[in-house]
Amino acid sequence: MVNDTQVLNNGYPMPSIGLGVYKITDEEMDNVVKTALDAGYRAFDTAYFYGNEVALGKALNNSEMNRDELFITSKLWNDYQGYDSTIEYFNRSLENLGLDYIDLFLIHWPCEKDGLFIESYKALEKLYEEGKVKAIGVCNFKEHHLKKLMDATDVVPQVNQIELHPYFNQKEVQEFCDEHDIKVTAWMPLMRNRGLLDHPTIVDIAQRHGKTPAQVVLRWHLAHDRIIIPKSKTPERIRENFDILDFNLELTEVAEIDSLNKNARQGKDPDDVSIGDLK
């Protein structure tokens, strides 16, 4: 049975299943958060770029959950990379969320051509040393970005959050992260249902287990020791995406889903993203 909590390389626990709140509006946030908490979620993934940190913070405060029961992730947007700017915008995220600390803070994209991700990460190291953030890491970093970062900094990233789904399994990045004890978080874990959930292999496995295709794909991620942050604002989907801890995939079934890889990236290639490109 897959554990519902991962332990990061600094010993800090992180739930294996979180709710992504990208494009969740301020008006929707209270109901989304309440539904998620009732379903069992304790981890929530936002970003300054999403524009909903304030709404998430208010919704969690309204829930009256104890702070130490929650795991909150946010991210530094590309436009604010640089040492001093990273500290400034971390503090803005902290204020937006209404928190005394953030559990995990990530650099949103490497933007390697701009040459700022190393100094941005060094600012995160300072915030980490001060206890304002319990874990630090990156998003959308390929192996060469990680090597460059680790050669120039002291704290091995606790997390690398990347696009990952059965049609784009990022095998090389996953293996590098496993080798260096960097936990992989999959964003777009269901490929935003762009045909993936209709694949006969996934449908067949779902029927064998009496589960939905989405639940099978999410369980496949957990079988690879990943963290997942499926996004939904639909109550039934929110509950469905969390209800995956009561069954196991056979090794042969995991291999069947592994074989679906097409290297079919849906989002931007991190090598092509520079500051100012994404709005």
C-alpha positions as CSV (number, residue, x, y, z in Angstrom):
1,M,0.0,0.0,0.0
2,V,1.3,3.4,-1.0
3,N,1.8,5.8,1.9
4,D,-0.4,8.9,1.9
5,T,2.6,11.0,3.1
6,Q,6.1,11.5,1.6
7,V,9.1,12.4,3.6
8,L,11.2,15.0,1.9
9,N,15.0,14.8,1.9
10,N,15.2,17.2,4.9
11,G,12.8,15.0,6.9
12,Y,9.8,17.3,6.5
13,P,6.5,15.4,5.8
14,M,4.4,16.2,2.7
15,P,1.1,14.7,1.7
16,S,1.2,12.6,-1.4
17,I,-2.1,14.1,-2.7
18,G,-2.7,17.8,-2.8
19,L,-5.3,20.0,-4.5
20,G,-4.0,22.3,-7.3
21,V,-5.9,25.6,-7.3
22,Y,-4.8,27.0,-10.6
23,K,-7.6,29.1,-12.2
24,I,-9.8,28.7,-9.1
25,T,-11.5,32.1,-8.7
26,D,-12.0,34.0,-5.5
27,E,-15.7,33.3,-5.7
28,E,-15.2,29.6,-6.0
29,M,-12.4,29.1,-3.5
30,D,-14.4,28.7,-0.2
31,N,-16.5,25.9,-1.6
32,V,-13.6,24.2,-3.3
33,V,-11.5,24.3,-0.1
34,K,-14.4,23.1,2.1
35,T,-15.1,20.2,-0.3
36,A,-11.4,19.3,-0.4
37,L,-10.9,19.4,3.4
38,D,-14.1,17.3,3.9
39,A,-12.7,14.8,1.4
40,G,-9.4,14.5,3.3
41,Y,-7.0,16.9,1.5
42,R,-4.6,18.7,3.7
43,A,-2.2,20.0,1.0
44,F,-2.9,22.9,-1.3
45,D,-0.8,24.1,-4.2
46,T,-1.0,27.8,-5.4
47,A,1.4,30.4,-6.8
48,Y,1.7,34.2,-6.9
49,F,1.0,33.9,-10.7
50,Y,-2.4,32.3,-10.0
51,G,-3.6,35.5,-8.3
52,N,-5.6,33.5,-5.7
53,E,-3.2,33.3,-2.7
54,V,-5.4,35.7,-0.7
55,A,-8.5,33.8,-1.4
56,L,-6.9,30.4,-0.5
57,G,-5.5,31.9,2.7
58,K,-8.9,33.2,3.7
59,A,-10.7,30.0,2.9
60,L,-8.2,27.9,4.9
61,N,-8.5,30.4,7.8
62,N,-12.3,30.1,7.7
63,S,-12.0,26.4,7.9
64,E,-10.5,26.6,11.4
65,M,-8.1,23.8,10.6
66,N,-5.0,23.8,12.8
67,R,-2.0,25.2,10.9
68,D,0.2,22.2,11.5
69,E,-2.4,20.0,9.8
70,L,-2.0,21.9,6.5
71,F,0.7,21.8,3.9
72,I,0.8,25.0,1.7
73,T,2.9,25.3,-1.5
74,S,3.4,28.5,-3.4
75,K,5.8,29.6,-6.1
76,L,8.0,32.5,-7.2
77,W,6.9,33.9,-10.6
78,N,9.4,34.4,-13.4
79,D,9.2,38.2,-13.4
80,Y,10.4,38.4,-9.8
81,Q,13.6,36.3,-10.1
82,G,16.7,37.7,-8.5
83,Y,18.0,37.6,-5.0
84,D,16.3,40.7,-3.4
85,S,13.2,40.3,-5.5
86,T,12.8,36.7,-4.5
87,I,12.8,37.6,-0.8
88,E,10.3,40.5,-1.5
89,Y,7.9,38.3,-3.4
90,F,8.2,35.4,-1.0
91,N,7.1,37.8,1.8
92,R,4.2,39.0,-0.4
93,S,3.1,35.4,-0.8
94,L,3.4,34.9,2.9
95,E,1.3,38.0,3.6
96,N,-1.3,37.1,0.9
97,L,-1.8,33.6,2.4
98,G,-2.0,35.1,6.0
99,L,0.7,32.6,7.2
100,D,3.7,32.7,9.6
101,Y,5.5,30.3,7.3
102,I,5.1,28.5,4.0
103,D,5.6,24.7,3.9
104,L,7.1,24.6,0.4
105,F,8.2,27.4,-1.9
106,L,9.3,26.8,-5.5
107,I,10.9,28.6,-8.4
108,H,8.2,28.5,-11.0
109,W,10.4,28.1,-14.1
110,P,14.2,28.0,-14.6
111,C,14.3,30.8,-17.2
112,E,17.9,29.8,-17.8
113,K,18.6,32.4,-20.5
114,D,18.0,35.1,-18.0
115,G,20.6,33.7,-15.6
116,L,18.8,34.4,-12.4
117,F,17.6,31.1,-11.0
118,I,20.7,30.4,-9.0
119,E,20.6,33.7,-7.1
120,S,16.9,33.3,-6.7
121,Y,17.5,29.8,-5.2
122,K,20.2,31.3,-2.9
123,A,17.5,33.6,-1.6
124,L,15.3,30.6,-0.9
125,E,18.2,29.0,1.0
126,K,18.3,32.1,3.3
127,L,14.6,32.0,3.9
128,Y,14.9,28.3,4.6
129,E,17.6,28.9,7.1
130,E,15.5,31.5,8.8
131,G,12.6,29.1,9.1
132,K,10.2,31.1,7.0
133,V,9.8,28.2,4.7
134,K,10.1,24.5,5.7
135,A,11.1,23.1,2.3
136,I,12.4,24.6,-1.0
137,G,12.5,23.5,-4.5
138,V,11.9,24.1,-8.2
139,C,9.3,23.6,-10.9
140,N,9.9,22.6,-14.6
141,F,13.6,21.9,-14.1
142,K,15.2,19.5,-16.5
143,E,18.3,17.4,-15.5
144,H,20.7,20.0,-16.8
145,H,19.0,22.8,-14.8
146,L,19.2,20.7,-11.7
147,K,22.9,19.9,-12.2
148,K,23.7,23.5,-12.7
149,L,21.7,24.5,-9.6
150,M,23.1,21.9,-7.3
151,D,26.7,22.7,-8.4
152,A,26.2,26.3,-7.3
153,T,24.1,26.0,-4.1
154,D,24.1,24.2,-0.8
155,V,20.6,22.8,-0.2
156,V,19.5,20.0,-2.5
157,P,16.0,20.9,-3.7
158,Q,13.3,19.0,-1.8
159,V,10.9,18.9,-4.7
160,N,10.9,19.3,-8.5
161,Q,7.4,19.9,-9.8
162,I,7.1,19.0,-13.5
163,E,4.5,18.2,-16.1
164,L,4.1,14.4,-15.9
165,H,1.5,12.0,-17.1
166,P,1.4,8.6,-18.9
167,Y,1.9,10.3,-22.3
168,F,4.9,12.2,-21.0
169,N,6.6,10.3,-18.2
170,Q,9.8,12.3,-18.1
171,K,11.8,9.1,-17.3
172,E,15.2,10.7,-17.3
173,V,14.2,13.6,-15.0
174,Q,12.4,11.2,-12.7
175,E,15.5,8.9,-12.5
176,F,17.8,11.9,-11.8
177,C,15.5,13.1,-9.0
178,D,15.2,9.7,-7.5
179,E,19.0,9.4,-7.5
180,H,19.3,12.6,-5.6
181,D,16.3,12.2,-3.3
182,I,14.4,15.0,-4.9
183,K,10.7,14.3,-4.7
184,V,8.8,14.7,-8.0
185,T,5.4,16.4,-8.0
186,A,3.4,15.9,-11.1
187,W,1.4,18.8,-12.4
188,M,-1.1,18.1,-15.1
189,P,-1.2,14.5,-13.8
190,L,-4.3,13.6,-15.8
191,M,-3.1,15.6,-18.9
192,R,-6.2,17.7,-18.4
193,N,-8.1,14.7,-19.9
194,R,-7.0,15.4,-23.5
195,G,-8.0,11.9,-24.6
196,L,-5.8,10.1,-22.0
197,L,-8.7,8.8,-19.9
198,D,-10.3,7.2,-22.9
199,H,-7.3,5.1,-23.7
200,P,-8.4,1.4,-23.8
201,T,-5.5,0.3,-21.5
202,I,-6.5,2.7,-18.8
203,V,-10.2,2.0,-19.2
204,D,-9.6,-1.7,-19.0
205,I,-7.5,-1.4,-15.8
206,A,-10.1,0.8,-14.3
207,Q,-12.8,-1.8,-15.0
208,R,-10.7,-4.5,-13.3
209,H,-10.5,-2.5,-10.1
210,G,-14.0,-0.9,-10.1
211,K,-12.4,2.5,-10.3
212,T,-12.5,5.4,-12.7
213,P,-9.8,5.9,-15.3
214,A,-8.7,9.1,-13.5
215,Q,-8.3,7.2,-10.3
216,V,-6.1,4.6,-12.1
217,V,-3.8,7.2,-13.5
218,L,-3.5,9.0,-10.2
219,R,-2.7,5.7,-8.5
220,W,-0.1,5.0,-11.2
221,H,1.7,8.2,-10.2
222,L,1.7,7.1,-6.5
223,A,3.1,3.7,-7.6
224,H,6.1,5.7,-8.9
225,D,6.5,7.4,-5.5
226,R,5.4,10.8,-6.8
227,I,3.3,13.6,-5.3
228,I,0.2,14.6,-7.2
229,I,-1.8,17.8,-7.3
230,P,-4.8,17.3,-9.5
231,K,-6.8,20.4,-10.0
232,S,-10.6,20.5,-10.0
233,K,-13.4,22.8,-8.8
234,T,-16.1,20.1,-9.3
235,P,-17.1,18.5,-5.9
236,E,-17.4,15.0,-7.4
237,R,-14.0,15.2,-9.1
238,I,-12.3,16.6,-6.0
239,R,-13.6,13.6,-4.0
240,E,-12.9,11.1,-6.7
241,N,-9.3,12.3,-7.1
242,F,-8.6,11.7,-3.4
243,D,-10.3,8.4,-3.2
244,I,-7.4,6.3,-4.5
245,L,-5.8,4.9,-1.4
246,D,-8.0,1.8,-1.1
247,F,-6.6,-0.2,-4.0
248,N,-3.2,-1.2,-5.6
249,L,-2.1,-1.6,-9.2
250,E,-0.3,-4.7,-10.1
251,L,3.3,-4.3,-11.3
252,T,2.1,-5.5,-14.7
253,E,-0.5,-2.8,-14.8
254,V,2.0,-0.1,-13.8
255,A,4.2,-1.4,-16.7
256,E,1.2,-1.3,-19.1
257,I,0.6,2.4,-18.3
258,D,4.4,3.1,-18.5
259,S,4.3,1.8,-22.0
260,L,1.9,4.5,-23.1
261,N,4.6,7.2,-23.1
262,K,4.7,9.3,-26.3
263,N,7.0,12.1,-25.0
264,A,3.9,14.3,-25.7
265,R,4.5,17.4,-23.7
266,Q,1.4,19.6,-23.4
267,G,2.8,22.7,-21.7
268,K,5.8,24.8,-22.6
269,D,9.3,23.4,-22.9
270,P,11.3,24.8,-20.0
271,D,14.2,25.5,-22.3
272,D,12.0,27.9,-24.3
273,V,10.7,29.9,-21.4
274,S,12.3,33.3,-20.4
275,I,11.2,36.0,-18.1
276,G,8.2,37.8,-19.6
277,D,7.2,35.0,-21.9
278,L,4.2,33.7,-19.9
279,K,1.4,36.0,-18.9
